[in-house]
Amino acid sequence: MFFSSWQDLWRVLSIGAMSYIFLILFLRLSGKRTLTKMNAFDLVVTVALGSTLATIFLNKQVSLAEGLTAYALLIGLQYIVAWLSLHSAKFNKFIKASPDLLYYQGGF
């Protein structure tokens, strides 16, 4: 329960370090826009990347190559969505929610 084997610990350390390094590398290669202006859509992608990182760390059925492919897919899709939202006003409006005033000049 508290300790299964040294091999499991070594796997977490080695695969974890490599997947973290590749995540940083992929994020740097994809550009600053991938995770800069945090809106709801960006938050979902960030949570998905964190979930993927945790899955690579702890799930023995997921190989490092599969995890890196998932990183590349998520970051690639995020890059495409960011590009489309920059070049298409309709797509940008569809992706990003507009803020609503809840309280203004003393009234709800």
Residue frames as a rotation matrix with the C-alpha (Angstrom) as fourth column:
MET 1
0.567 0.824 0.000 0.00
0.824 -0.567 0.000 0.00
0.000 0.000 -1.000 0.00
PHE 2
0.774 -0.305 -0.554 2.76
-0.044 -0.900 0.433 2.48
-0.631 -0.311 -0.710 0.88
PHE 3
-0.126 -0.871 -0.475 5.46
-0.843 -0.159 0.514 1.05
-0.523 0.465 -0.714 -1.37
SER 4
0.876 0.471 0.101 5.16
-0.341 0.755 -0.561 -1.34
-0.341 0.457 0.822 -4.29
SER 5
0.552 -0.756 0.351 8.60
0.790 0.609 0.069 -1.42
-0.266 0.239 0.934 -5.88
TRP 6
-0.131 -0.719 -0.682 11.65
0.179 -0.694 0.697 0.62
-0.975 -0.031 0.220 -6.77
GLN 7
-0.741 -0.118 0.662 10.84
0.649 0.129 0.750 0.03
-0.173 0.985 -0.019 -10.43
ASP 8
0.283 0.927 0.246 7.54
0.937 -0.322 0.134 1.89
0.203 0.193 -0.960 -10.06
LEU 9
0.595 -0.140 -0.791 9.27
0.351 -0.840 0.413 4.81
-0.723 -0.524 -0.451 -8.37
TRP 10
-0.529 -0.848 -0.027 11.94
0.269 -0.198 0.943 4.89
-0.805 0.491 0.333 -11.08
ARG 11
-0.410 0.459 0.788 9.21
0.905 0.095 0.415 4.92
0.116 0.883 -0.455 -13.76
VAL 12
0.680 0.700 -0.219 7.43
0.727 -0.681 0.084 7.86
-0.090 -0.216 -0.972 -12.16
LEU 13
0.311 -0.642 -0.701 10.70
0.150 -0.695 0.703 9.78
-0.938 -0.324 -0.120 -11.82
SER 14
-0.689 -0.689 0.226 12.00
0.304 0.008 0.953 9.10
-0.658 0.725 0.204 -15.31
ILE 15
-0.360 0.637 0.681 8.76
0.902 0.051 0.429 9.27
0.239 0.769 -0.593 -17.30
GLY 16
0.601 0.614 -0.512 7.58
0.751 -0.653 0.097 12.22
-0.275 -0.443 -0.853 -15.20
ALA 17
0.006 -0.694 -0.720 10.72
0.134 -0.713 0.688 14.23
-0.991 -0.101 0.089 -15.80
MET 18
-0.842 -0.350 0.412 10.76
0.414 0.070 0.907 13.48
-0.346 0.934 0.086 -19.52
SER 19
-0.075 0.890 0.449 7.07
0.968 -0.043 0.248 14.27
0.241 0.453 -0.858 -20.02
TYR 20
0.591 0.233 -0.772 7.43
0.541 -0.824 0.166 17.53
-0.598 -0.516 -0.613 -18.08
ILE 21
-0.402 -0.825 -0.397 10.44
0.101 -0.471 0.876 18.56
-0.910 0.312 0.273 -20.17
PHE 22
-0.782 0.154 0.603 8.58
0.623 0.188 0.760 17.75
0.004 0.970 -0.243 -23.40
LEU 23
0.337 0.936 -0.103 5.51
0.940 -0.341 -0.029 19.67
-0.062 -0.087 -0.994 -22.22
ILE 24
0.335 -0.304 -0.892 7.66
0.193 -0.904 0.381 22.76
-0.922 -0.300 -0.245 -21.62
LEU 25
-0.738 -0.670 0.080 9.36
0.165 -0.063 0.984 22.26
-0.654 0.740 0.157 -25.00
PHE 26
-0.424 0.671 0.608 6.03
0.896 0.216 0.387 21.88
0.129 0.709 -0.694 -26.84
LEU 27
0.572 0.670 -0.473 4.61
0.745 -0.666 -0.043 24.98
-0.344 -0.327 -0.880 -25.14
ARG 28
-0.020 -0.670 -0.742 7.70
0.021 -0.742 0.670 27.01
-1.000 -0.002 0.029 -26.05
LEU 29
-0.859 -0.331 0.390 7.58
0.347 0.184 0.920 25.82
-0.376 0.926 -0.043 -29.67
SER 30
-0.141 0.910 0.391 3.88
0.989 0.112 0.098 26.62
0.045 0.400 -0.915 -30.01
GLY 31
-0.449 -0.101 0.888 4.38
0.307 -0.950 0.047 30.28
0.839 0.294 0.458 -29.16
LYS 32
-0.999 -0.046 0.024 3.27
-0.001 -0.437 -0.899 32.62
0.052 -0.898 0.437 -26.45
ARG 33
-0.449 0.893 0.024 -0.37
-0.831 -0.427 0.357 32.69
0.329 0.140 0.934 -27.50
THR 34
-0.458 0.288 -0.841 -1.00
0.051 0.953 0.298 29.06
0.887 0.094 -0.452 -26.60
LEU 35
0.056 0.475 -0.878 -1.68
0.907 0.343 0.243 29.79
0.417 -0.811 -0.411 -22.94
THR 36
-0.841 -0.526 0.126 -1.33
0.430 -0.791 -0.434 33.55
0.328 -0.311 0.892 -22.48
LYS 37
-0.673 0.652 0.350 -4.72
-0.674 -0.735 0.074 35.25
0.305 -0.186 0.934 -22.46
MET 38
-0.970 0.232 -0.074 -6.64
0.242 0.881 -0.408 32.99
-0.030 -0.413 -0.910 -20.16
ASN 39
-0.310 0.950 0.022 -10.28
-0.921 -0.306 0.242 32.79
0.237 0.055 0.970 -21.09
ALA 40
0.347 0.529 0.774 -12.57
-0.739 0.662 -0.122 29.86
-0.577 -0.530 0.621 -20.36
PHE 41
0.952 0.003 -0.307 -11.43
-0.232 0.662 -0.713 27.97
0.201 0.750 0.631 -23.45
ASP 42
0.079 -0.997 -0.023 -7.75
-0.504 -0.020 -0.864 28.38
0.860 0.080 -0.503 -22.53
LEU 43
-0.185 -0.079 0.980 -8.50
-0.974 0.147 -0.172 27.20
-0.131 -0.986 -0.104 -19.01
VAL 44
0.799 0.526 0.293 -10.03
-0.466 0.848 -0.251 23.99
-0.380 0.064 0.923 -20.37
VAL 45
0.715 -0.604 -0.352 -6.92
-0.118 0.393 -0.912 23.33
0.689 0.694 0.210 -22.46
THR 46
-0.205 -0.808 0.553 -4.66
-0.764 -0.221 -0.606 24.03
0.612 -0.546 -0.572 -19.47
VAL 47
0.144 0.339 0.930 -6.62
-0.869 0.493 -0.045 21.58
-0.474 -0.801 0.365 -17.31
ALA 48
0.972 0.217 -0.088 -6.49
-0.229 0.805 -0.547 18.99
-0.048 0.552 0.832 -20.11
LEU 49
0.305 -0.937 -0.171 -2.71
-0.342 0.060 -0.938 19.38
0.889 0.344 -0.303 -20.35
GLY 50
-0.323 -0.387 0.864 -2.41
-0.933 -0.022 -0.359 18.94
0.158 -0.922 -0.354 -16.58
SER 51
0.544 0.602 0.584 -4.61
-0.655 0.740 -0.154 15.88
-0.525 -0.299 0.797 -16.68
THR 52
0.876 -0.293 -0.384 -2.52
-0.164 0.567 -0.807 14.44
0.454 0.770 0.449 -19.50
LEU 53
-0.096 -0.961 0.260 0.65
-0.647 -0.138 -0.750 15.08
0.757 -0.240 -0.608 -17.51
ALA 54
-0.139 0.116 0.983 -0.80
-0.939 0.299 -0.168 13.31
-0.314 -0.947 0.067 -14.47
THR 55
0.857 0.501 0.117 -1.95
-0.426 0.818 -0.387 10.37
-0.289 0.282 0.915 -16.60
ILE 56
0.535 -0.748 -0.393 1.52
-0.263 0.295 -0.919 9.96
0.803 0.595 -0.039 -18.11
PHE 57
-0.282 -0.662 0.694 3.03
-0.867 -0.134 -0.480 10.09
0.411 -0.737 -0.536 -14.62
LEU 58
-0.410 0.180 0.894 0.80
-0.801 0.398 -0.447 7.53
-0.436 -0.900 -0.018 -12.97
ASN 59
0.666 0.726 0.172 -0.85
-0.536 0.627 -0.565 5.27
-0.518 0.284 0.807 -15.54
LYS 60
-0.275 -0.844 0.460 1.36
-0.273 0.527 0.805 2.36
-0.922 0.096 -0.375 -16.58
GLN 61
0.159 0.420 0.894 -0.83
0.709 0.582 -0.399 1.64
-0.687 0.697 -0.205 -19.61
VAL 62
0.989 0.147 -0.013 0.01
0.104 -0.759 -0.643 5.03
-0.105 0.635 -0.766 -21.17
SER 63
0.239 -0.956 0.169 3.42
0.967 0.251 0.053 5.15
-0.093 0.151 0.984 -22.82
LEU 64
-0.229 -0.428 -0.874 5.54
0.332 -0.879 0.343 8.27
-0.915 -0.211 0.344 -23.04
ALA 65
-0.968 -0.141 0.205 5.02
0.232 -0.208 0.950 8.35
-0.092 0.968 0.234 -26.83
GLU 66
-0.188 0.973 0.134 1.23
0.868 0.101 0.487 8.25
0.460 0.208 -0.863 -26.38
GLY 67
0.332 0.275 -0.902 1.39
0.788 -0.607 0.105 11.06
-0.518 -0.746 -0.418 -23.84
LEU 68
-0.582 -0.621 -0.525 3.59
0.187 -0.731 0.656 13.19
-0.791 0.284 0.542 -26.07
THR 69
-0.802 0.395 0.449 1.16
0.504 0.044 0.862 12.62
0.321 0.918 -0.234 -28.93
ALA 70
0.238 0.919 -0.315 -1.67
0.960 -0.172 0.222 13.81
0.150 -0.355 -0.923 -26.68
TYR 71
-0.025 -0.354 -0.935 0.37
0.475 -0.827 0.300 16.93
-0.880 -0.436 0.189 -25.79
ALA 72
-0.912 -0.409 0.010 1.02
0.184 -0.389 0.903 17.65
-0.366 0.825 0.430 -29.45
LEU 73
-0.443 0.831 0.336 -2.66
0.767 0.156 0.623 17.20
0.465 0.534 -0.706 -30.30
LEU 74
0.390 0.631 -0.670 -3.91
0.893 -0.436 0.110 19.47
-0.223 -0.642 -0.734 -27.51
ILE 75
-0.157 -0.535 -0.830 -1.35
0.265 -0.833 0.486 22.18
-0.951 -0.143 0.273 -28.20
GLY 76
-0.930 -0.168 0.326 -1.86
0.344 -0.084 0.935 21.92
-0.130 0.982 0.136 -31.95
LEU 77
-0.111 0.973 0.204 -5.61
0.905 0.014 0.425 22.26
0.411 0.232 -0.882 -31.61
GLN 78
0.393 0.189 -0.900 -5.16
0.700 -0.696 0.160 25.19
-0.597 -0.692 -0.406 -29.22
TYR 79
-0.619 -0.688 -0.378 -2.85
0.206 -0.607 0.768 26.87
-0.758 0.398 0.517 -31.75
ILE 80
-0.768 0.396 0.503 -5.41
0.571 0.068 0.818 26.37
0.290 0.916 -0.279 -34.54
VAL 81
0.291 0.919 -0.266 -8.24
0.945 -0.233 0.228 27.77
0.147 -0.318 -0.937 -32.41
ALA 82
0.116 -0.325 -0.939 -6.10
0.474 -0.812 0.340 30.76
-0.873 -0.484 0.060 -31.42
TRP 83
-0.877 -0.479 0.045 -5.20
0.239 -0.353 0.904 31.41
-0.417 0.804 0.424 -35.07
LEU 84
-0.466 0.786 0.407 -8.82
0.750 0.107 0.652 31.11
0.469 0.609 -0.640 -36.20
SER 85
0.420 0.654 -0.630 -10.07
0.887 -0.444 0.130 33.40
-0.194 -0.613 -0.766 -33.44
LEU 86
-0.262 -0.599 -0.757 -7.48
0.302 -0.796 0.525 36.00
-0.916 -0.091 0.390 -34.46
HIS 87
-0.968 -0.238 -0.074 -8.40
-0.012 -0.254 0.967 35.85
-0.249 0.938 0.243 -38.16
SER 88
-0.517 0.855 0.051 -12.18
0.374 0.171 0.912 35.36
0.770 0.490 -0.408 -37.95
ALA 89
-0.749 0.282 0.600 -14.43
-0.589 -0.699 -0.406 37.66
0.305 -0.657 0.689 -35.95
LYS 90
0.328 0.927 -0.179 -17.32
-0.748 0.371 0.550 35.15
0.576 -0.047 0.816 -36.06
PHE 91
0.274 -0.303 -0.913 -15.13
0.333 0.920 -0.206 32.33
0.902 -0.248 0.353 -34.76
ASN 92
-0.790 -0.601 0.122 -13.70
0.143 -0.375 -0.916 34.62
0.597 -0.706 0.382 -32.07
LYS 93
-0.388 0.736 0.554 -17.21
-0.865 -0.498 0.055 35.54
0.317 -0.458 0.830 -30.92
PHE 94
0.532 0.583 -0.614 -18.19
-0.402 0.812 0.423 31.86
0.745 0.022 0.666 -30.91
ILE 95
0.003 -0.654 -0.757 -15.17
0.501 0.656 -0.564 30.80
0.865 -0.378 0.330 -28.81
LYS 96
-0.879 -0.442 -0.177 -14.95
0.386 -0.446 -0.807 33.69
0.278 -0.778 0.563 -26.36
ALA 97
0.114 0.947 -0.301 -17.84
0.972 -0.044 0.229 34.64
0.204 -0.319 -0.926 -24.15
SER 98
-0.294 -0.140 0.945 -18.65
0.108 -0.988 -0.113 38.31
0.950 0.069 0.306 -23.72
PRO 99
-0.904 -0.076 -0.420 -18.86
0.420 0.027 -0.907 39.59
0.080 -0.997 0.007 -20.17
ASP 100
0.084 0.967 0.241 -22.24
0.526 -0.248 0.813 40.47
0.846 0.059 -0.530 -18.71
LEU 101
-0.677 -0.230 0.699 -22.74
-0.366 -0.719 -0.591 43.25
0.638 -0.656 0.403 -16.20
LEU 102
-0.328 0.552 -0.767 -24.27
0.745 0.651 0.149 41.93
0.581 -0.522 -0.624 -13.01
TYR 103
0.370 0.375 -0.850 -24.26
0.826 -0.551 0.117 45.19
-0.424 -0.746 -0.514 -11.12
TYR 104
-0.504 -0.505 0.701 -24.10
0.786 -0.605 0.128 48.67
0.360 0.615 0.702 -12.69
GLN 105
-0.720 0.111 0.685 -24.71
-0.154 -0.988 -0.003 52.11
0.677 -0.108 0.728 -11.16
GLY 106
-0.743 0.340 0.577 -26.45
-0.646 -0.139 -0.751 50.80
-0.175 -0.930 0.323 -8.10
GLY 107
0.337 0.936 0.099 -28.67
-0.854 0.349 -0.386 48.26
-0.396 0.046 0.917 -9.80
PHE 108
-0.324 -0.397 0.859 -28.51
-0.101 0.917 0.385 44.61
-0.941 0.038 -0.337 -10.68
